[in-house]
Amino acid sequence: MTTWGSVKGFDVPAATPPKVIEYLASTLKKVWEDAEFKKNMAAVYQPIMYQNSKDFTAFMRKAYNDYGDLIKKLDLNI
């Protein structure tokens, strides 16, 4: 099982046009690659890891499944 921490990401409605998603993804990637952004995140001890839309979706699905498995294993009712 993966250890999950404080995950931050962006989400858009399912019907968002692909061009809008591409624009957001490329803009966010530029931010993540910016030296000043990296410096500021390091100053507040926030690790950064850019993931494209496909990879972030897979990452979040895994988190959802891992937490679901943990809830079942611990027999929690939520």
Chimera marker file (.cmm) of the C-alpha trace (Angstrom):
<marker_set name="trace">
<marker id="1" x="0.000" y="0.000" z="0.000" r="1" g="1" b="0" radius="0.5"/>
<marker id="2" x="1.197" y="3.489" z="-0.851" r="1" g="1" b="0" radius="0.5"/>
<marker id="3" x="1.431" y="6.070" z="1.902" r="1" g="1" b="0" radius="0.5"/>
<marker id="4" x="-0.741" y="9.044" z="1.047" r="1" g="1" b="0" radius="0.5"/>
<marker id="5" x="-0.093" y="12.539" z="2.279" r="1" g="1" b="0" radius="0.5"/>
<marker id="6" x="-1.417" y="15.949" z="1.483" r="1" g="1" b="0" radius="0.5"/>
<marker id="7" x="-2.229" y="15.745" z="-2.215" r="1" g="1" b="0" radius="0.5"/>
<marker id="8" x="-3.037" y="18.832" z="-4.212" r="1" g="1" b="0" radius="0.5"/>
<marker id="9" x="-4.330" y="18.902" z="-7.731" r="1" g="1" b="0" radius="0.5"/>
<marker id="10" x="-6.745" y="20.489" z="-10.134" r="1" g="1" b="0" radius="0.5"/>
<marker id="11" x="-10.001" y="19.040" z="-11.311" r="1" g="1" b="0" radius="0.5"/>
<marker id="12" x="-12.351" y="20.127" z="-14.083" r="1" g="1" b="0" radius="0.5"/>
<marker id="13" x="-15.835" y="18.965" z="-15.073" r="1" g="1" b="0" radius="0.5"/>
<marker id="14" x="-15.962" y="15.836" z="-17.261" r="1" g="1" b="0" radius="0.5"/>
<marker id="15" x="-17.336" y="17.845" z="-20.192" r="1" g="1" b="0" radius="0.5"/>
<marker id="16" x="-14.381" y="20.249" z="-20.264" r="1" g="1" b="0" radius="0.5"/>
<marker id="17" x="-13.123" y="20.592" z="-23.852" r="1" g="1" b="0" radius="0.5"/>
<marker id="18" x="-9.746" y="18.901" z="-24.483" r="1" g="1" b="0" radius="0.5"/>
<marker id="19" x="-8.215" y="22.221" z="-25.621" r="1" g="1" b="0" radius="0.5"/>
<marker id="20" x="-9.021" y="23.762" z="-22.227" r="1" g="1" b="0" radius="0.5"/>
<marker id="21" x="-7.509" y="20.769" z="-20.419" r="1" g="1" b="0" radius="0.5"/>
<marker id="22" x="-4.376" y="20.976" z="-22.563" r="1" g="1" b="0" radius="0.5"/>
<marker id="23" x="-4.061" y="24.705" z="-21.858" r="1" g="1" b="0" radius="0.5"/>
<marker id="24" x="-4.444" y="24.223" z="-18.103" r="1" g="1" b="0" radius="0.5"/>
<marker id="25" x="-1.999" y="21.306" z="-18.080" r="1" g="1" b="0" radius="0.5"/>
<marker id="26" x="0.683" y="23.175" z="-20.021" r="1" g="1" b="0" radius="0.5"/>
<marker id="27" x="0.272" y="26.302" z="-17.887" r="1" g="1" b="0" radius="0.5"/>
<marker id="28" x="0.457" y="24.345" z="-14.630" r="1" g="1" b="0" radius="0.5"/>
<marker id="29" x="3.516" y="22.468" z="-15.847" r="1" g="1" b="0" radius="0.5"/>
<marker id="30" x="5.234" y="25.805" z="-16.478" r="1" g="1" b="0" radius="0.5"/>
<marker id="31" x="4.419" y="26.863" z="-12.921" r="1" g="1" b="0" radius="0.5"/>
<marker id="32" x="5.770" y="23.588" z="-11.490" r="1" g="1" b="0" radius="0.5"/>
<marker id="33" x="8.991" y="24.042" z="-13.494" r="1" g="1" b="0" radius="0.5"/>
<marker id="34" x="9.491" y="27.650" z="-12.372" r="1" g="1" b="0" radius="0.5"/>
<marker id="35" x="12.567" y="28.062" z="-10.160" r="1" g="1" b="0" radius="0.5"/>
<marker id="36" x="10.900" y="30.651" z="-7.911" r="1" g="1" b="0" radius="0.5"/>
<marker id="37" x="7.861" y="28.410" z="-7.397" r="1" g="1" b="0" radius="0.5"/>
<marker id="38" x="10.147" y="25.498" z="-6.465" r="1" g="1" b="0" radius="0.5"/>
<marker id="39" x="12.072" y="27.741" z="-4.068" r="1" g="1" b="0" radius="0.5"/>
<marker id="40" x="8.880" y="28.994" z="-2.413" r="1" g="1" b="0" radius="0.5"/>
<marker id="41" x="7.480" y="25.489" z="-2.029" r="1" g="1" b="0" radius="0.5"/>
<marker id="42" x="10.746" y="24.263" z="-0.524" r="1" g="1" b="0" radius="0.5"/>
<marker id="43" x="10.681" y="27.183" z="1.930" r="1" g="1" b="0" radius="0.5"/>
<marker id="44" x="7.358" y="25.940" z="3.323" r="1" g="1" b="0" radius="0.5"/>
<marker id="45" x="8.406" y="22.268" z="3.150" r="1" g="1" b="0" radius="0.5"/>
<marker id="46" x="5.934" y="21.403" z="0.405" r="1" g="1" b="0" radius="0.5"/>
<marker id="47" x="7.214" y="18.749" z="-1.963" r="1" g="1" b="0" radius="0.5"/>
<marker id="48" x="6.080" y="19.163" z="-5.535" r="1" g="1" b="0" radius="0.5"/>
<marker id="49" x="5.532" y="16.510" z="-8.137" r="1" g="1" b="0" radius="0.5"/>
<marker id="50" x="4.010" y="17.442" z="-11.457" r="1" g="1" b="0" radius="0.5"/>
<marker id="51" x="1.785" y="14.825" z="-13.071" r="1" g="1" b="0" radius="0.5"/>
<marker id="52" x="-0.032" y="15.172" z="-16.350" r="1" g="1" b="0" radius="0.5"/>
<marker id="53" x="-3.794" y="14.664" z="-16.471" r="1" g="1" b="0" radius="0.5"/>
<marker id="54" x="-3.599" y="10.946" z="-17.245" r="1" g="1" b="0" radius="0.5"/>
<marker id="55" x="-1.035" y="10.196" z="-14.525" r="1" g="1" b="0" radius="0.5"/>
<marker id="56" x="-2.827" y="12.277" z="-11.885" r="1" g="1" b="0" radius="0.5"/>
<marker id="57" x="-6.108" y="10.513" z="-12.669" r="1" g="1" b="0" radius="0.5"/>
<marker id="58" x="-4.396" y="7.134" z="-12.195" r="1" g="1" b="0" radius="0.5"/>
<marker id="59" x="-2.769" y="8.396" z="-8.982" r="1" g="1" b="0" radius="0.5"/>
<marker id="60" x="-6.113" y="9.507" z="-7.549" r="1" g="1" b="0" radius="0.5"/>
<marker id="61" x="-7.857" y="6.275" z="-8.566" r="1" g="1" b="0" radius="0.5"/>
<marker id="62" x="-5.162" y="4.324" z="-6.725" r="1" g="1" b="0" radius="0.5"/>
<marker id="63" x="-5.619" y="6.510" z="-3.645" r="1" g="1" b="0" radius="0.5"/>
<marker id="64" x="-9.374" y="5.972" z="-3.788" r="1" g="1" b="0" radius="0.5"/>
<marker id="65" x="-8.921" y="2.211" z="-4.036" r="1" g="1" b="0" radius="0.5"/>
<marker id="66" x="-6.244" y="2.090" z="-1.324" r="1" g="1" b="0" radius="0.5"/>
<marker id="67" x="-8.394" y="4.048" z="1.101" r="1" g="1" b="0" radius="0.5"/>
<marker id="68" x="-11.413" y="1.910" z="0.231" r="1" g="1" b="0" radius="0.5"/>
<marker id="69" x="-9.409" y="-1.250" z="0.940" r="1" g="1" b="0" radius="0.5"/>
<marker id="70" x="-8.181" y="0.192" z="4.232" r="1" g="1" b="0" radius="0.5"/>
<marker id="71" x="-11.707" y="1.145" z="5.288" r="1" g="1" b="0" radius="0.5"/>
<marker id="72" x="-12.880" y="-2.392" z="4.538" r="1" g="1" b="0" radius="0.5"/>
<marker id="73" x="-9.883" y="-3.966" z="6.286" r="1" g="1" b="0" radius="0.5"/>
<marker id="74" x="-10.494" y="-1.904" z="9.418" r="1" g="1" b="0" radius="0.5"/>
<marker id="75" x="-14.247" y="-2.516" z="9.157" r="1" g="1" b="0" radius="0.5"/>
<marker id="76" x="-14.969" y="1.199" z="9.412" r="1" g="1" b="0" radius="0.5"/>
<marker id="77" x="-18.384" y="2.669" z="8.782" r="1" g="1" b="0" radius="0.5"/>
<marker id="78" x="-18.374" y="6.076" z="7.234" r="1" g="1" b="0" radius="0.5"/>
<link id1="1" id2="2" r="1" g="1" b="0" radius="0.2"/>
<link id1="2" id2="3" r="1" g="1" b="0" radius="0.2"/>
<link id1="3" id2="4" r="1" g="1" b="0" radius="0.2"/>
<link id1="4" id2="5" r="1" g="1" b="0" radius="0.2"/>
<link id1="5" id2="6" r="1" g="1" b="0" radius="0.2"/>
<link id1="6" id2="7" r="1" g="1" b="0" radius="0.2"/>
<link id1="7" id2="8" r="1" g="1" b="0" radius="0.2"/>
<link id1="8" id2="9" r="1" g="1" b="0" radius="0.2"/>
<link id1="9" id2="10" r="1" g="1" b="0" radius="0.2"/>
<link id1="10" id2="11" r="1" g="1" b="0" radius="0.2"/>
<link id1="11" id2="12" r="1" g="1" b="0" radius="0.2"/>
<link id1="12" id2="13" r="1" g="1" b="0" radius="0.2"/>
<link id1="13" id2="14" r="1" g="1" b="0" radius="0.2"/>
<link id1="14" id2="15" r="1" g="1" b="0" radius="0.2"/>
<link id1="15" id2="16" r="1" g="1" b="0" radius="0.2"/>
<link id1="16" id2="17" r="1" g="1" b="0" radius="0.2"/>
<link id1="17" id2="18" r="1" g="1" b="0" radius="0.2"/>
<link id1="18" id2="19" r="1" g="1" b="0" radius="0.2"/>
<link id1="19" id2="20" r="1" g="1" b="0" radius="0.2"/>
<link id1="20" id2="21" r="1" g="1" b="0" radius="0.2"/>
<link id1="21" id2="22" r="1" g="1" b="0" radius="0.2"/>
<link id1="22" id2="23" r="1" g="1" b="0" radius="0.2"/>
<link id1="23" id2="24" r="1" g="1" b="0" radius="0.2"/>
<link id1="24" id2="25" r="1" g="1" b="0" radius="0.2"/>
<link id1="25" id2="26" r="1" g="1" b="0" radius="0.2"/>
<link id1="26" id2="27" r="1" g="1" b="0" radius="0.2"/>
<link id1="27" id2="28" r="1" g="1" b="0" radius="0.2"/>
<link id1="28" id2="29" r="1" g="1" b="0" radius="0.2"/>
<link id1="29" id2="30" r="1" g="1" b="0" radius="0.2"/>
<link id1="30" id2="31" r="1" g="1" b="0" radius="0.2"/>
<link id1="31" id2="32" r="1" g="1" b="0" radius="0.2"/>
<link id1="32" id2="33" r="1" g="1" b="0" radius="0.2"/>
<link id1="33" id2="34" r="1" g="1" b="0" radius="0.2"/>
<link id1="34" id2="35" r="1" g="1" b="0" radius="0.2"/>
<link id1="35" id2="36" r="1" g="1" b="0" radius="0.2"/>
<link id1="36" id2="37" r="1" g="1" b="0" radius="0.2"/>
<link id1="37" id2="38" r="1" g="1" b="0" radius="0.2"/>
<link id1="38" id2="39" r="1" g="1" b="0" radius="0.2"/>
<link id1="39" id2="40" r="1" g="1" b="0" radius="0.2"/>
<link id1="40" id2="41" r="1" g="1" b="0" radius="0.2"/>
<link id1="41" id2="42" r="1" g="1" b="0" radius="0.2"/>
<link id1="42" id2="43" r="1" g="1" b="0" radius="0.2"/>
<link id1="43" id2="44" r="1" g="1" b="0" radius="0.2"/>
<link id1="44" id2="45" r="1" g="1" b="0" radius="0.2"/>
<link id1="45" id2="46" r="1" g="1" b="0" radius="0.2"/>
<link id1="46" id2="47" r="1" g="1" b="0" radius="0.2"/>
<link id1="47" id2="48" r="1" g="1" b="0" radius="0.2"/>
<link id1="48" id2="49" r="1" g="1" b="0" radius="0.2"/>
<link id1="49" id2="50" r="1" g="1" b="0" radius="0.2"/>
<link id1="50" id2="51" r="1" g="1" b="0" radius="0.2"/>
<link id1="51" id2="52" r="1" g="1" b="0" radius="0.2"/>
<link id1="52" id2="53" r="1" g="1" b="0" radius="0.2"/>
<link id1="53" id2="54" r="1" g="1" b="0" radius="0.2"/>
<link id1="54" id2="55" r="1" g="1" b="0" radius="0.2"/>
<link id1="55" id2="56" r="1" g="1" b="0" radius="0.2"/>
<link id1="56" id2="57" r="1" g="1" b="0" radius="0.2"/>
<link id1="57" id2="58" r="1" g="1" b="0" radius="0.2"/>
<link id1="58" id2="59" r="1" g="1" b="0" radius="0.2"/>
<link id1="59" id2="60" r="1" g="1" b="0" radius="0.2"/>
<link id1="60" id2="61" r="1" g="1" b="0" radius="0.2"/>
<link id1="61" id2="62" r="1" g="1" b="0" radius="0.2"/>
<link id1="62" id2="63" r="1" g="1" b="0" radius="0.2"/>
<link id1="63" id2="64" r="1" g="1" b="0" radius="0.2"/>
<link id1="64" id2="65" r="1" g="1" b="0" radius="0.2"/>
<link id1="65" id2="66" r="1" g="1" b="0" radius="0.2"/>
<link id1="66" id2="67" r="1" g="1" b="0" radius="0.2"/>
<link id1="67" id2="68" r="1" g="1" b="0" radius="0.2"/>
<link id1="68" id2="69" r="1" g="1" b="0" radius="0.2"/>
<link id1="69" id2="70" r="1" g="1" b="0" radius="0.2"/>
<link id1="70" id2="71" r="1" g="1" b="0" radius="0.2"/>
<link id1="71" id2="72" r="1" g="1" b="0" radius="0.2"/>
<link id1="72" id2="73" r="1" g="1" b="0" radius="0.2"/>
<link id1="73" id2="74" r="1" g="1" b="0" radius="0.2"/>
<link id1="74" id2="75" r="1" g="1" b="0" radius="0.2"/>
<link id1="75" id2="76" r="1" g="1" b="0" radius="0.2"/>
<link id1="76" id2="77" r="1" g="1" b="0" radius="0.2"/>
<link id1="77" id2="78" r="1" g="1" b="0" radius="0.2"/>
</marker_set>
